[in-house]
Amino acid sequence: MKKLLLFVALATLSFTAVQSQNVRFGVKGGVNLSSVNGDDVDGFDGVTGFHIGAVAKIGFTELLALQPEILFSAQGYAVDDTTVRLGYVNVPIMADFTIVEGLSLQGGPQFGFNVVSGYKVDGDEYEHFEDDDTFETLDLGVGIGAQYVLPMNLFFQARYVVGFSDIAKDADAKNAVLSFSAGYFFN
């Protein structure tokens, strides 16, 4: 019984703390323009992909918030007649600085986890890489961008994320993704 009362008390305090911090939840999706940067990527071109996921915005003051997200992001690059697709679960944690009502600048780290990788050659079907050791599992980067939230809770974002870690085990190649998003905050 004491454990149940303690659990109810902690849950009530946690809920009250979350509400007092002005937490908003939402969803977003959009388009990625991705490529890779580095010494070993001469002649590589960008590809178009997408992202979709969930957003939270934790307000600390009227001007400062933290916006963590969890997204599936289709990224990759093209070289000669081969297109490489990399699927990541990305977790950006953006500091959000409001500069005027509705408009904010964002910046912060992003942690990416490669969950799928494949390729296609000159219009053939996509195939998964046979060797799971081709690409690194963890992708670290930093993002900067802007967000505009309309009074009806609809929001728009533009963000650029540049990778700090190599995506391939044998090459100096880092992700670079420009993304455009639309989303909606439920509260």
N, C-alpha and C positions, 0 to 999 in steps of 0.2 A: 504494500500500500504506500509506503514511504517513497519507493522508487517511482510509482505512478504519479504521486503528487509532485515529486521533483521534476519528472518529465513534463508534466502539464505546466508547471511554473516556468521551466526553461523554454518550452515552446511558446508560451505567452510572451515572455520577455523577448525572444528572438523575433516573433512576429511584430511586436511593438517597435523594436529597434529597426527592423526593415522598413516599416511604414514611416517612421520618423525620418529616415534617410531619403525619402522620396525616390523609391525604386520603381522603375517602369520596365515592362517587358514587351518584347515585340518580335517581329520576324522581318527578314529582308532577303532580297535576291537581286541578281544583276549579272552584268557581263564583265568578263576579265579579258584584258589584252595582255598576254603574258609572253615572256621570252626569258633568256638567260644572259648573264653578264659574266665575264671572266677572260682569262688568258687563252683558254682552250675552246673558245666558241666563235671563232672567225667564220663568217658565212652563215651563221644561224639566223633564222627568221622567227618572228613572233607568230603566235596562234591565238585564236579567239576561243574563249571558254565561258563558263558560268560559275556562279556561286549562289548558295542558298543556305539559310540557317536561322538561328535564334540570337536575339540581342537583349541585353539588360542595360539599363542606365541607372546608376546609383548616384543621386545628387547629394553633394556635401554642402554646397552653398548655391546661391542663385547663379553663380558664374563658373563653378567647378564641379565636375562629375567624373565618374569612372565608367567606361562603357566596355565591359567584356562581351565577347561574342563567341559563338561556336558555329563554324561554317563548313560545309563541304565545298571545296574549290577545285574546279577542273582547270589545270594549267598545262604548260608544256612548251614545246618549241618545234621548229621545222628545220631540217638541213637536207639539202639536195632534194630527193624525191621521198624522203622519210619524214613523217610527222610523229613526234613522241608526245604522248599524253600522260600526265602525272596527276593523280587524284589525291588531294590532301584533306585532312580534317584540320582546319586552321583555328587557332584560338588567339585572336588579337585582343589585347588589353589596352584600350586607348584612354588616355587622359583627355577630357573634353572641356575646352575653355570657351565659354560663351562670350562672343565679342559684341553682338547686338541681339535683341530678342529673336530667337529662332535660329540664328546662325552661330555655329561654333567651329573652332579649329580643333583637330584631334591629332594625337601622336602617341606612340608607344610601341612596346614589343609585340611580336607575333611569334607564336610557337606553332609549327606545322608538323603533321604526322602523315607521312606517305602511306596511303592505304591501298593504292592500285597504280600500276604503271604498265603501259602498253605502247604499241607502235603500229603504224600501217605504212606500207610502201606503195606509193603511186596509185592510190585509189582502192587498194585491196581492203579486206576486212581487218579490223583491229585485232592484234594478237598480244597476249601478255608476254612480258619478258620471261624466258625460261629460268634465268638465273636471278633469284631474289636479291643477290648481293650487288646488282648493278647500281642501284640508287640507295642513297642514305635514307634512313627511316625518319630522322629528325631534321627539320628545316627551321633555322632561327633567322628572324629578320626584324626590321623596324618599319613602321608605317607612319605616314603623315597624310592628312587630308582635311576635308571640310564636310560639315553636315548642316542641312537646313531642315528644320521641323516646322511644318505648317500647323496652324491652330487645331486642325482636325486630326492631329497625331500622325499624319502621313509625313514621311521624311525621305530625303534624297542625300546621297553621299557620293563623294569622289575621293579616292584614296590611292596612294602609291606605296607599295611595299617592296623594299629591296632586301634581298637575303644576305646574311652574313656567313652562312655555312654552305659548303659545297653540296650540291644535290647528288652528284655522282661520286663513286668511290675512287675513280681513277682520273678525275679531271677537275680543273679550276673552272667551275661553272656554278653560278648562283642565280636563284630565282629573281625575277623582276616582274612585278604585276601591277598594272594600272587597272583599277576597278571602278565601275559606276553602278550604284545600287539605288533601289527604291525599297521602302519598307513601311511598316506600320507599328506604332506603339499601341498596345491594347488599353493602357490606362494613362 
